[in-house]
Amino acid sequence: VQMTSVLFTPLSEVNQEKSSLLVLTDDVMAYISSLLSFPDLISLRQVCKRTNQAVHTSCRSPGRKPNLLS
């Protein structure tokens, strides 16, 4: 299996009830993690979570590294 792209749905088209972070199984997260060279699943989930939040808050702090202690 080769992943070549990821399609994001614009927030305007996403049902508010379903706009929370997409839940992926650990094996899928591990596969994506290996492709993106993230050190572990926790940091990848943090990045996804913060990216999701940044979309909702219009990305007030771009380029900020995820804080894994929060």
C-alpha positions as CSV (number, residue, x, y, z in Angstrom):
1,V,0.0,0.0,0.0
2,Q,1.3,3.4,-0.9
3,M,-0.2,6.6,0.4
4,T,0.3,9.4,-2.1
5,S,-2.0,12.1,-0.8
6,V,-4.5,13.0,1.9
7,L,-7.8,14.7,1.1
8,F,-9.0,17.3,3.6
9,T,-12.7,18.4,3.7
10,P,-13.2,22.1,4.1
11,L,-14.6,23.0,7.5
12,S,-17.6,24.6,5.8
13,E,-18.6,21.2,4.5
14,V,-18.0,19.3,7.7
15,N,-20.9,18.6,10.0
16,Q,-20.2,20.3,13.3
17,E,-20.8,17.0,15.2
18,K,-18.1,15.3,13.1
19,S,-15.6,18.1,13.1
20,S,-13.6,16.6,16.0
21,L,-10.2,14.9,15.3
22,L,-10.5,11.9,13.1
23,V,-9.8,8.8,15.1
24,L,-7.4,6.4,13.5
25,T,-6.3,3.0,14.7
26,D,-2.8,2.7,16.1
27,D,-1.6,0.6,13.2
28,V,-2.7,3.2,10.7
29,M,-1.1,6.0,12.9
30,A,2.1,3.9,13.1
31,Y,2.2,3.6,9.3
32,I,1.6,7.4,8.8
33,S,4.2,8.1,11.5
34,S,6.8,6.0,9.7
35,L,6.0,7.9,6.4
36,L,6.3,11.3,8.1
37,S,9.3,10.3,10.3
38,F,7.6,11.2,13.6
39,P,9.3,9.6,16.6
40,D,6.2,8.1,18.1
41,L,2.4,7.9,18.0
42,I,2.0,10.4,20.8
43,S,3.8,13.2,19.0
44,L,1.9,12.4,15.8
45,R,-1.4,12.5,17.6
46,Q,-0.4,15.8,19.3
47,V,0.5,17.3,15.9
48,C,-2.8,16.2,14.4
49,K,-4.7,17.5,17.5
50,R,-2.9,20.8,17.4
51,T,-3.4,21.1,13.6
52,N,-7.1,20.4,14.1
53,Q,-7.3,23.1,16.8
54,A,-5.3,25.5,14.7
55,V,-7.9,25.3,11.9
56,H,-10.6,26.3,14.4
57,T,-8.5,29.1,15.9
58,S,-7.2,30.4,12.6
59,C,-3.6,29.3,13.5
60,R,-2.6,32.0,15.9
61,S,0.9,30.5,16.5
62,P,2.2,29.0,13.3
63,G,5.4,26.9,13.4
64,R,5.1,26.2,17.1
65,K,6.4,22.8,18.1
66,P,3.9,20.6,19.9
67,N,4.1,20.5,23.6
68,L,4.1,16.9,24.6
69,L,3.7,17.7,28.3
70,S,0.3,19.2,28.0
